Amino acid sequence: MIVWVWRDCEPLPFDPNDPRLMRAGMLCAALAKRGHRVRWFNSTFDHYQKRIRSQPPGSYVLDDGVQIELVKGVGYSSNGSPRRLLHNALVGRRFDRRARHIASSMGELPDVIIADLPMPDSALAAVRLAKEWSVPSVVSVRDLWPDFFSSFIHPAKAWAARPFIANLDRMVRAACSGADHLIGISNGYLNWALEKAGREQRNGDAIAPLGYAPPAVKANEMTLAGLKAKGIDLNKDLATFIGSWGRTYDLDLLLAAAKKLQRDESLQFVIAGKGEQGAAFSEAAGKLGNVALPGWLDNQEIAALLAQSSVALAPYSVDAPQGLPNKLFEYMAAGLYQVTTLRSEAREVLGQSGAGIVVSDNDAETFAQAIVEARGIGRGAAKRAQIKAYFAEHFDASKVYGDYAIKLEQIVLSGGDPCDA
């Protein structure tokens, strides 16, 4: 079958530093492996590196046969900036324009279109185009846009943002209500989408959890030497955070916990990545002797660092919208016991898997104590093996996205009828 996936803001295999694929990328790969023709619509803006890609707009074929359709993106320097809304709006229109061009010039129509939220403009455009062409549509929900926006807007600017938030909510509701099928990464996310759609769950609505594909790399002497050169002391217990320094992370909590534990000479905090909290955070972290800031790491370096770490850290802001972020599963895949401030569904997953501690409030003393506790619980091969086994059974990408691909096949075989899928 022919599958079109509309999803911007994810890494592409040809991006620098060998980035890991995320949800849309892994789904495309799983579909291609099952023999389907896949077009993945993305943009020329690299969301994670905050740069315009070197590849111009156009079509690119990956080694596995997935066709990348790049449209022009304007980009933005901050995830919460108004320019991101402009970018999303333009990309949604350009996806639609590119899709119509493919249909008219190549005579190709998809058998199903999948669009992700949080891309309201693209999701709504995809649903409308699918209806026009009598093609089944799927809206996949992995972020709860725009419900959390008001928490991240300065009160003085909140009044001006209301019309924009209301418009985003209108698009989300129209996309969810117009889609033939809704798929969430958990029960909570699916129920959220059903509420936006204003309907009950029906056949074809489903859960496809976030999956993760552990990189098939092993640490070598060159990789380990590279980590040492970036300030990481492999002779110490490492408490590690890897990610973009966006506003949803409470990085100040990390530094406060590191400060409380700086007398422990056997422990080092490794805070890898970069982002919008940037220069000010780096300056503050540089004042602590037990913190290393290695910057962005490639897949091999990440795998090596996680293999050498004792504890994984996931400090999210109190108002962070994430319920089940990629980071949780990346840490689990490495067998790492983690400390997080996420609640709700993350607490449930970590409780069932025995893979971590949830700190109930963003208090530095509590977080520091949890790190000390986690070092004791997570140390040793047996615990790591237990966490890895749970991950492999429930969240390994080959299983998760293989099942997701089968669900899409069932939707197409049913003719897209929401009652029969």
C-alpha positions in Angstrom: 0.0 0.0 0.0 1.0 3.7 -0.4 1.3 5.5 3.0 1.9 9.2 3.4 3.1 10.4 6.8 2.9 14.1 7.6 5.3 14.9 10.4 7.7 17.8 10.7 10.1 18.5 13.6 11.7 15.1 13.7 15.3 14.2 12.9 16.1 12.7 9.5 18.7 10.0 8.9 20.8 12.4 6.8 21.0 15.0 9.6 24.4 15.6 11.2 25.7 13.6 14.2 23.8 10.4 13.2 20.6 11.3 15.0 18.2 8.6 16.3 14.9 8.2 14.5 11.8 9.2 16.5 8.2 8.1 16.2 7.4 9.0 12.6 10.8 7.9 11.4 10.5 4.5 13.0 7.0 4.1 11.8 8.1 4.9 8.2 11.0 2.4 8.5 8.6 -0.3 9.8 6.2 0.2 7.0 9.0 0.1 4.4 10.3 -3.1 5.9 6.8 -4.6 5.4 7.0 -3.8 1.7 4.9 -0.6 1.6 5.7 2.6 -0.4 6.2 5.4 2.1 6.4 9.2 1.6 7.4 11.1 4.7 6.6 14.9 4.5 9.1 16.9 6.6 10.6 20.4 6.3 14.0 21.9 5.7 14.2 23.1 9.3 16.0 20.9 11.8 13.9 21.4 15.0 16.4 19.9 17.4 19.5 21.7 16.1 17.5 24.9 15.3 19.1 25.2 11.9 18.1 25.1 8.3 19.1 21.8 6.7 21.7 21.8 3.9 19.3 19.9 1.7 17.0 22.2 -0.3 13.3 21.4 -0.8 12.7 18.3 -2.9 12.5 14.5 -2.8 15.1 12.3 -1.3 15.1 8.5 -1.1 16.6 6.7 1.9 18.4 3.4 1.8 15.3 1.6 3.0 13.2 3.1 0.2 11.3 5.7 2.3 10.8 8.8 0.2 11.4 12.1 2.1 9.5 15.1 0.8 11.1 18.3 2.1 9.2 21.5 2.0 10.7 24.9 2.9 10.5 25.9 6.6 11.3 29.3 8.0 12.5 28.0 11.4 12.6 29.5 14.8 15.1 30.0 17.6 12.8 29.0 20.5 10.2 26.3 20.8 7.8 28.8 22.4 8.2 31.6 20.0 5.4 33.1 17.8 7.7 32.3 14.8 7.1 28.6 15.4 3.4 29.1 14.8 4.3 30.9 11.5 6.6 28.0 10.6 3.9 25.4 11.3 1.3 27.3 9.3 3.5 27.6 6.3 4.7 24.0 6.5 1.0 22.8 6.6 0.2 24.7 3.5 3.3 23.5 1.7 2.6 19.9 2.7 -0.8 20.3 1.0 0.7 21.9 -2.1 3.4 19.2 -2.4 0.8 16.4 -1.9 -1.5 17.9 -4.6 1.5 18.2 -7.0 2.4 14.5 -6.4 -1.2 13.5 -7.1 -1.5 15.5 -10.3 1.9 15.1 -11.8 2.7 11.5 -10.8 -0.9 10.2 -10.5 -0.2 8.8 -7.1 -2.8 8.8 -4.3 -2.1 7.4 -0.9 -4.1 4.5 0.6 -3.9 6.2 4.0 -2.6 9.5 5.4 -1.2 9.7 8.9 -0.6 13.1 10.6 0.8 13.8 14.0 -0.2 16.2 16.7 1.4 18.5 17.7 1.2 19.9 14.2 -2.3 21.2 14.2 -2.0 23.0 10.8 -0.6 19.9 9.1 -3.0 17.5 10.8 -6.1 19.5 9.8 -4.8 19.9 6.2 -4.1 16.2 6.0 -7.6 15.3 7.2 -9.3 17.7 4.8 -7.2 16.4 1.9 -8.0 12.8 2.8 -11.7 13.6 2.8 -11.5 15.3 -0.6 -9.8 12.2 -2.0 -11.9 9.7 -0.1 -8.8 8.3 1.5 -8.8 7.1 5.2 -7.0 9.5 7.6 -5.3 8.9 10.9 -4.4 11.5 13.5 -1.8 10.3 15.9 -1.5 12.1 19.2 1.9 12.4 20.9 1.7 15.9 22.4 -1.2 17.7 24.0 -1.1 21.0 22.0 -2.2 23.6 22.9 -3.6 22.8 26.3 -0.4 23.6 28.2 0.5 26.8 26.4 -1.0 29.1 29.0 1.3 27.7 31.7 4.4 28.8 29.7 3.2 32.3 28.8 4.1 35.3 30.9 0.9 36.6 32.5 1.5 40.0 30.9 1.4 38.4 27.5 -1.4 35.9 28.2 -4.2 38.1 27.0 -2.5 38.6 23.6 -2.0 34.9 23.2 -5.6 33.8 23.8 -6.8 34.2 20.2 -3.8 32.2 18.9 -4.4 29.4 21.5 -8.1 29.4 20.7 -7.3 29.0 17.0 -4.9 26.2 17.6 -7.5 24.4 19.7 -10.1 24.9 17.0 -7.7 23.2 14.5 -7.0 20.4 16.8 -10.7 19.8 17.4 -11.4 19.9 13.7 -8.6 17.5 12.9 -9.6 15.0 15.6 -13.3 15.1 14.7 -12.6 14.9 11.0 -10.1 12.0 11.2 -11.4 8.5 10.5 -9.2 7.1 13.2 -7.4 8.4 16.3 -4.3 6.8 17.8 -2.7 7.9 21.1 0.6 6.9 22.7 -1.4 5.9 25.8 -5.0 5.7 27.1 -4.7 9.2 28.5 -3.6 10.6 25.1 -6.3 8.7 23.2 -9.0 9.9 25.6 -7.8 13.5 25.2 -8.1 13.1 21.4 -11.6 11.6 21.7 -12.6 14.6 23.9 -11.3 17.0 21.3 -13.2 15.0 18.6 -16.4 15.1 20.7 -17.1 11.4 20.3 -16.8 8.0 21.9 -14.1 5.5 21.1 -14.9 3.2 18.1 -13.3 0.4 16.1 -10.0 1.6 14.6 -9.1 4.0 17.4 -6.1 2.6 19.1 -3.1 2.9 21.3 0.4 2.8 19.8 2.9 3.5 22.6 6.2 5.3 22.0 8.9 2.9 21.0 12.6 3.2 21.0 15.3 1.5 18.9 18.5 1.1 20.9 21.5 2.0 18.7 23.4 -1.1 17.6 26.8 0.2 18.7 29.3 -0.7 21.3 31.6 1.6 23.1 35.2 1.5 21.7 38.3 3.1 23.0 38.0 6.0 20.6 34.5 6.8 21.7 35.4 6.6 25.4 38.4 8.7 24.8 36.1 11.3 23.1 33.8 11.3 26.2 36.8 11.9 28.5 38.0 14.7 26.3 34.6 16.4 26.8 35.0 16.4 30.5 33.3 13.1 31.5 35.1 11.2 34.3 34.4 7.5 33.5 35.9 6.5 36.9 33.0 8.1 38.7 29.3 7.2 39.1 27.6 9.3 36.4 24.2 10.9 36.9 23.2 11.6 33.3 20.7 13.9 31.5 20.6 13.9 27.7 18.3 16.2 25.8 17.6 19.7 24.4 17.6 22.4 27.0 14.0 23.5 26.4 11.8 25.3 28.8 9.9 22.1 29.7 13.0 20.8 31.5 13.8 22.0 35.0 17.5 22.3 34.6 17.9 24.6 37.6 16.7 21.6 39.7 19.6 19.6 38.3 22.1 22.3 39.2 20.6 22.7 42.7 20.8 18.9 43.3 24.4 18.8 42.0 25.3 21.6 44.4 23.9 19.6 47.3 25.9 16.6 46.3 29.2 18.2 45.3 31.0 16.9 48.4 30.5 13.4 47.0 33.7 13.0 45.0 32.6 9.7 43.5 29.7 11.3 41.6 29.6 13.4 38.5 26.6 15.0 36.8 26.6 14.9 33.0 24.2 17.3 31.3 24.5 16.6 27.6 22.8 18.7 24.9 22.1 22.4 24.2 19.1 24.6 23.7 17.2 27.8 24.5 18.3 27.9 28.2 21.8 28.0 26.7 24.4 30.6 27.8 23.0 31.4 31.2 22.7 27.8 32.2 26.2 26.9 31.0 27.6 29.8 33.0 25.9 28.6 36.2 26.9 25.0 35.6 30.5 26.0 35.0 30.7 27.1 38.6 30.2 23.5 39.9 33.1 21.2 39.8 30.9 18.1 39.7 29.1 19.0 36.5 30.2 18.1 32.9 28.6 19.8 29.9 29.7 17.7 26.8 27.3 19.4 24.4 25.5 17.5 21.6 26.5 13.8 21.4 26.0 11.4 18.4 24.3 8.0 18.7 27.5 6.2 19.5 28.5 8.6 22.2 25.1 8.5 23.7 25.1 4.7 23.8 28.5 4.7 25.4 27.6 7.4 27.9 24.4 5.6 29.0 26.3 2.3 29.3 28.7 4.0 31.6 26.1 5.8 33.7 24.8 4.8 37.1 21.6 7.0 37.2 19.5 8.7 34.5 17.8 12.0 35.2 14.6 13.4 33.8 13.7 16.7 35.6 10.7 18.3 34.0 9.1 21.6 34.8 6.0 21.6 37.0 3.8 22.6 34.1 5.6 20.4 31.5 3.0 18.9 29.1 4.9 15.6 28.5 3.3 12.5 30.0 5.3 9.8 28.3 8.4 11.4 26.6 10.9 9.6 24.5 13.5 10.1 27.2 11.8 7.7 29.6 12.1 4.8 27.0 15.6 5.7 25.9 16.8 5.4 29.5 14.9 2.2 30.0 16.4 0.7 26.8 19.9 1.2 28.4 18.8 -0.5 31.5 19.2 2.7 33.6 17.3 3.4 36.8 16.0 6.9 36.5 14.8 9.8 38.7 12.1 12.0 37.2 9.6 14.6 38.2 7.0 13.4 35.7 3.8 12.2 37.2 0.6 10.5 36.0 1.3 7.9 33.3 5.1 8.1 33.7 4.7 7.1 37.4 2.6 4.1 36.3 5.1 2.9 33.7 8.1 3.3 36.1 6.1 1.6 38.8 5.2 -1.4 36.6 8.7 -1.8 35.2 10.6 -1.0 38.4 12.8 1.3 36.4 12.8 4.5 38.4 11.7 6.9 41.1 9.1 9.7 40.6 9.9 12.8 42.8 6.5 14.3 43.7 7.7 17.9 43.7 10.5 19.9 42.2 12.5 20.3 45.4 16.3 20.1 45.2 16.8 18.3 48.5 14.2 15.6 47.6 15.7 15.2 44.1 19.2 14.9 45.4 18.1 12.3 48.0 16.4 10.4 45.2 19.6 10.3 43.2 21.5 8.8 46.1 18.7 6.2 46.5 18.7 5.5 42.8 22.5 4.8 42.8 22.0 2.1 45.3 18.9 0.5 43.6 20.2 0.7 40.0 23.7 -0.5 40.6 24.5 -3.9 39.2 24.0 -6.1 36.2 20.8 -7.8 37.5 18.8 -4.6 37.8 19.9 -3.4 34.4 18.9 -6.7 32.8 15.5 -6.5 34.5 14.8 -3.1 33.1 16.1 -4.0 29.6 13.8 -7.1 29.6 10.7 -5.0 30.5 11.6 -2.5 27.8 12.1 -5.2 25.1 8.7 -6.7 25.9 6.7 -3.5 25.9 8.5 -0.7 24.1 11.1 -2.0 21.7 10.6 -0.1 18.4 10.5 -3.3 16.3 7.5 -4.5 18.2 5.7 -1.2 18.7 6.0 0.1 15.2 5.5 -3.4 13.7 2.1 -3.5 15.5 1.4 0.1 14.4 2.0 -0.8 10.8 -0.4 -3.8 11.1 -3.1 -1.6 12.5 -2.7 0.7 9.4 -2.9 -2.3 7.1 -6.2 -3.2 8.8 -7.5 0.3 8.3 -6.8 0.2 4.6 -8.2 -3.3 4.2 -11.4 -2.2 5.8 -11.7 0.6 3.3 -11.1 3.1 6.1 -14.5 2.5 7.5 -14.3 3.6 11.2 -16.7 0.9 12.2 -14.8 -2.0 10.6 -11.1 -1.3 11.2 
